[in-house]
């Protein structure tokens, strides 16, 4: 299940923030010290319990989608994530491009969550040990689904603006935010460093998602 779960996370949580912010972004994001191990573990336990309750609970797909979007916005710093994923191109982008990019980033996350709900059905979530890391506390979990092998996932938790937030997800040693940043950079690099090319690609992706 680990490879499968990694693909699901890459789709639904493809907007995880940085392991370490580049110097260009440190002025715009207020970071504090990581929460202590007990607080980080409690945060992940509570967040996981909420996610499982939404996925496995009653309600329509549209209602679950709305509930999941609200949950992700609460436990993940989406705007900061988007800035990191764009990397050095954030400084290249015009003010209007930055605004459009963040808008598309939020929309992409929302639709990814919607399309991945069925993949999470029957999920269970168990927390394990907590280890300190350079970006925050790494909370180990085992995520399971019926008829699938368990996936061992580490959630990196840091304090942002006084609140604990998930700042990365590591599956089989793969950092999801680093993977997403690489993919975004590749699109821009393949088009002569034009941020507009990424915006066009994101809009095309959203069109395909909306079409089902």
C-alpha positions as a printed Julia matrix, in Angstrom:
212×3 Matrix{Float64}:
   0.0    0.0     0.0
   2.92   2.38    0.57
   3.46   3.22   -3.09
  -0.3    3.56   -3.59
  -0.68   5.81   -0.55
   2.23   7.96   -1.71
   0.42   8.57   -5.0
  -2.78   9.48   -3.16
  -0.95  11.92   -0.91
   0.86  13.44   -3.85
  -2.53  14.19   -5.32
  -4.51  15.27   -2.28
  -1.77  16.85   -0.19
   0.45  18.16   -2.95
   0.75  21.49   -1.26
   2.78  20.75    1.83
   5.0   23.61    3.0
   8.77  23.72    3.18
  11.24  21.64    5.12
  13.24  24.88    5.14
  12.22  28.17    3.58
  14.47  29.85    1.07
  15.89  33.24    2.17
  13.55  34.97   -0.25
  10.52  33.79    1.72
  11.6   34.14    5.32
  10.37  37.74    5.58
   6.82  36.8     4.61
   6.3   33.8     6.91
   6.44  33.9    10.7
   7.93  30.7    12.11
   8.47  29.82   15.76
  10.1   26.88   17.5
   8.63  23.45   16.85
   6.05  22.27   19.41
   7.22  19.74   21.97
   6.94  16.05   21.1
   3.77  15.47   23.11
   2.02  18.44   21.52
   3.08  17.4    18.02
   1.84  13.85   18.56
  -1.46  15.07   20.0
  -1.93  17.4    17.03
  -1.43  14.56   14.55
  -3.68  12.21   16.55
  -6.47  14.78   16.58
  -6.0   15.69   12.91
  -5.94  12.02   11.9
  -9.05  11.27   13.91
 -10.9   14.14   12.23
  -9.81  12.99    8.76
 -10.89   9.39    9.42
 -14.23  10.55   10.85
 -14.96  12.59    7.73
 -13.9    9.91    5.26
 -15.63   6.98    6.96
 -18.63   8.89    8.26
 -22.04   9.5     6.72
 -22.78  12.26    4.29
 -22.57  13.01    0.62
 -19.34  13.25   -1.33
 -19.84  16.99   -1.73
 -20.25  17.46    2.03
 -17.19  15.33    2.76
 -15.23  17.35    0.22
 -16.18  20.59    1.93
 -15.33  19.18    5.36
 -11.94  17.93    4.15
 -11.1   21.27    2.55
 -11.89  23.01    5.83
  -9.75  20.51    7.75
  -6.76  20.9     5.44
  -7.0   24.69    5.61
  -6.96  24.39    9.39
  -3.95  22.07    9.74
  -1.84  23.16    6.75
  -0.53  26.65    5.87
  -1.62  26.6     2.23
  -0.44  30.05    1.11
   3.04  29.57    2.55
   3.21  26.16    0.91
   2.36  27.61   -2.45
   5.11  30.21   -2.15
   7.7   27.58   -1.32
   6.64  25.24   -4.1
   7.04  28.05   -6.62
  10.55  28.54   -5.22
  12.78  31.2    -6.76
  10.14  31.88   -9.38
   8.04  33.62   -6.72
  10.44  36.54   -7.07
  10.19  36.4   -10.87
   6.4   36.38  -10.95
   4.53  39.66  -11.29
   2.08  40.69   -8.54
  -0.86  39.63  -10.73
   0.8   36.29  -11.48
   1.37  35.68   -7.76
  -2.28  36.36   -7.02
  -3.46  34.09   -9.83
  -1.0   31.38   -8.86
  -2.15  31.23   -5.22
  -5.78  31.2    -6.34
  -5.08  28.28   -8.69
  -3.06  26.56   -5.97
  -6.02  26.63   -3.58
  -8.37  25.39   -6.31
  -6.04  22.57   -7.29
  -5.88  21.38   -3.7
  -9.65  21.51   -3.36
 -10.28  19.42   -6.46
  -7.5   16.96   -5.63
  -9.16  16.33   -2.28
 -12.52  15.81   -3.95
 -11.19  13.27   -6.45
  -9.29  11.29   -3.79
 -12.12  10.71   -1.3
 -12.9    7.19   -2.53
  -9.23   6.26   -2.3
  -9.28   7.0     1.43
 -12.44   5.0     2.2
 -11.96   2.64    5.13
  -8.71   4.27    6.22
  -7.39   3.85    9.78
  -4.69   5.93   11.41
  -2.32   4.97   14.24
   0.39   7.22   15.69
   3.8    6.03   16.87
   7.05   7.59   18.01
   8.08  11.21   17.65
  11.57  12.25   16.59
  13.12  15.72   16.36
  14.06  16.91   12.88
  15.56  19.99   11.23
  12.13  21.28   10.23
  10.13  20.21   13.26
   8.98  17.05   14.99
   8.53  13.94   12.83
   5.46  12.03   14.01
   5.44   8.46   12.75
   2.1    6.89   11.83
   0.78   3.74   10.25
  -2.0    4.37    7.75
  -4.02   1.31    6.76
  -6.8    0.44    4.38
  -8.78  -2.75    4.01
  -7.04  -5.33    1.81
  -3.93  -3.11    1.52
  -0.51  -3.28    3.18
   0.04  -0.58    5.83
   1.85   2.6     4.82
   4.41   4.06    7.21
   4.09   7.84    7.03
   5.93  10.6     8.89
   4.21  13.94    9.41
   6.53  16.87   10.06
   4.98  19.32   12.54
   6.19  22.86   13.18
   4.68  25.95   14.8
   3.52  28.64   12.37
   2.01  31.87   13.65
   1.65  30.27   17.07
  -0.22  27.18   15.85
   1.0   23.64   15.08
   0.87  22.87   11.37
   1.85  19.99    9.13
   4.86  21.24    7.18
   5.69  18.11    5.21
   4.73  14.47    4.71
   7.39  11.82    4.18
   6.4    8.47    2.65
   9.12   5.87    2.08
  11.72   8.58    2.48
  10.08  10.8    -0.13
   9.25  14.37    0.84
   6.01  15.32   -0.88
   6.62  19.07   -0.88
  10.07  18.63   -2.42
   8.57  16.39   -5.12
   5.91  18.96   -5.94
   8.43  21.8    -6.08
  10.56  19.82   -8.51
   7.57  19.15  -10.77
   6.53  22.82  -10.81
  10.08  23.95  -11.55
  10.32  21.47  -14.42
   7.24  22.96  -16.09
   8.66  26.48  -15.85
  12.16  25.45  -16.92
  10.79  23.59  -19.94
   9.18  26.84  -21.09
  12.1   29.2   -20.83
  11.54  30.23  -17.22
   8.07  31.62  -17.91
   5.77  31.52  -14.87
   2.84  31.95  -17.26
   3.51  28.44  -18.57
   2.9   26.99  -15.11
  -0.27  29.02  -14.71
  -1.53  27.7   -18.06
  -0.69  24.13  -17.01
  -2.52  24.55  -13.7
  -5.59  25.92  -15.46
  -5.57  22.99  -17.88
  -5.28  20.58  -14.95
  -8.25  22.21  -13.23
 -10.3   22.0   -16.41
  -9.64  18.26  -16.62
 -10.53  17.81  -12.94
 -13.79  19.72  -13.3
 -14.69  17.63  -16.34
 -14.32  14.51  -14.23
